[in-house]
């Protein structure tokens, strides 16, 4: 499991979209099906939806409690029978 530095921070009441590019992690392989995304730490943080076109996933994220270390886990299956898991930090700002 690898970890990206961080996505831009959001406020708890914002609903924002974030992009994730799988290309470098796939190493020539291709995604199969829709990747999954799950909020890990912040109470109330939710991944409302995820859509993927090619190697680019767009996640719509809402909620959360203020924290500099909130994380979202992304998991994808590949045509080569690999499972890729990546964790992204998403700071939640104080209002």
Kinemage of the C-alpha trace (Angstrom):
@kinemage 1
@onewidth
@group {chain A} dominant
@subgroup {mainchain}
@vectorlist {calphas} color= white
{ca unk a 1} P 0.000 0.000 0.000
{ca unk a 2} L 1.401 3.365 -1.044
{ca unk a 3} L 0.462 6.819 0.216
{ca unk a 4} L 0.224 10.057 -1.757
{ca unk a 5} L 1.301 13.222 0.028
{ca unk a 6} L -2.061 14.965 0.099
{ca unk a 7} L -5.077 16.262 -1.770
{ca unk a 8} L -6.054 19.910 -1.237
{ca unk a 9} L -7.842 20.420 2.088
{ca unk a 10} L -11.621 20.838 2.359
{ca unk a 11} L -14.026 22.248 4.937
{ca unk a 12} L -16.497 19.836 6.584
{ca unk a 13} L -19.520 21.394 4.859
{ca unk a 14} L -18.008 21.277 1.356
{ca unk a 15} L -18.747 18.618 -1.237
{ca unk a 16} L -15.725 18.545 -3.567
{ca unk a 17} L -14.437 16.370 -6.366
{ca unk a 18} L -10.903 15.015 -6.441
{ca unk a 19} L -9.096 13.264 -9.300
{ca unk a 20} L -6.898 10.202 -8.970
{ca unk a 21} L -4.740 8.967 -11.858
{ca unk a 22} L -3.937 5.235 -11.675
{ca unk a 23} L -1.527 5.259 -14.661
{ca unk a 24} L 1.798 5.091 -12.784
{ca unk a 25} L 0.515 2.375 -10.427
{ca unk a 26} L -0.802 0.187 -13.258
{ca unk a 27} L 2.624 -0.223 -14.902
{ca unk a 28} L 1.010 -1.073 -18.256
{ca unk a 29} L -1.883 -3.105 -16.793
{ca unk a 30} L -5.540 -1.975 -17.081
{ca unk a 31} L -8.306 -1.449 -14.549
{ca unk a 32} L -11.183 -3.912 -14.372
{ca unk a 33} L -14.464 -2.597 -12.980
{ca unk a 34} L -14.928 0.467 -10.803
{ca unk a 35} L -12.324 1.103 -8.102
{ca unk a 36} L -13.576 1.376 -4.521
{ca unk a 37} L -12.933 4.293 -2.179
{ca unk a 38} L -13.443 4.346 1.596
{ca unk a 39} L -12.849 7.113 4.147
{ca unk a 40} L -10.613 5.777 6.926
{ca unk a 41} L -10.231 8.194 9.857
{ca unk a 42} L -12.339 11.326 9.933
{ca unk a 43} L -15.769 10.988 11.526
{ca unk a 44} L -18.429 11.877 8.968
{ca unk a 45} L -16.055 11.896 5.975
{ca unk a 46} L -17.735 10.141 3.058
{ca unk a 47} L -16.925 9.233 -0.512
{ca unk a 48} L -20.306 9.913 -2.096
{ca unk a 49} L -19.455 8.526 -5.530
{ca unk a 50} L -16.601 7.454 -7.762
{ca unk a 51} L -16.537 7.285 -11.568
{ca unk a 52} L -13.648 6.140 -13.694
{ca unk a 53} L -12.838 6.815 -17.333
{ca unk a 54} L -9.689 5.101 -18.552
{ca unk a 55} L -7.129 5.430 -15.769
{ca unk a 56} L -8.651 8.524 -14.163
{ca unk a 57} L -11.090 8.297 -11.230
{ca unk a 58} L -13.190 11.233 -9.973
{ca unk a 59} L -14.309 11.019 -6.349
{ca unk a 60} L -16.977 13.240 -4.794
{ca unk a 61} L -16.196 13.681 -1.093
{ca unk a 62} L -18.325 15.250 1.648
{ca unk a 63} L -18.306 15.785 5.405
{ca unk a 64} L -15.502 15.103 7.829
{ca unk a 65} L -14.306 16.543 11.105
{ca unk a 66} L -11.290 18.875 11.254
{ca unk a 67} L -8.076 16.885 11.046
{ca unk a 68} L -4.756 17.272 9.214
{ca unk a 69} L -4.503 13.491 8.730
{ca unk a 70} L -7.819 12.261 7.300
{ca unk a 71} L -7.293 9.509 4.745
{ca unk a 72} L -9.150 7.840 1.883
{ca unk a 73} L -8.277 4.322 0.772
{ca unk a 74} L -8.573 3.555 -2.960
{ca unk a 75} L -8.604 -0.066 -4.162
{ca unk a 76} L -8.606 -1.274 -7.765
{ca unk a 77} L -8.533 -4.627 -9.525
{ca unk a 78} L -6.561 -5.079 -12.750
{ca unk a 79} L -6.824 -7.275 -15.822
{ca unk a 80} L -3.555 -8.897 -14.700
{ca unk a 81} L -5.205 -10.146 -11.463
{ca unk a 82} L -3.505 -7.548 -9.291
{ca unk a 83} L -5.109 -5.616 -6.451
{ca unk a 84} L -3.769 -2.093 -6.039
{ca unk a 85} L -4.408 -0.201 -2.805
{ca unk a 86} L -3.441 3.433 -2.376
{ca unk a 87} L -4.132 5.802 0.510
{ca unk a 88} L -4.538 9.554 -0.013
{ca unk a 89} L -4.382 12.133 2.770
{ca unk a 90} L -7.235 14.666 2.739
{ca unk a 91} L -6.903 17.357 5.423
{ca unk a 92} L -10.188 18.690 6.802
{ca unk a 93} L -9.980 22.380 7.755
{ca unk a 94} L -11.503 24.074 10.777
{ca unk a 95} L -14.445 26.340 9.941
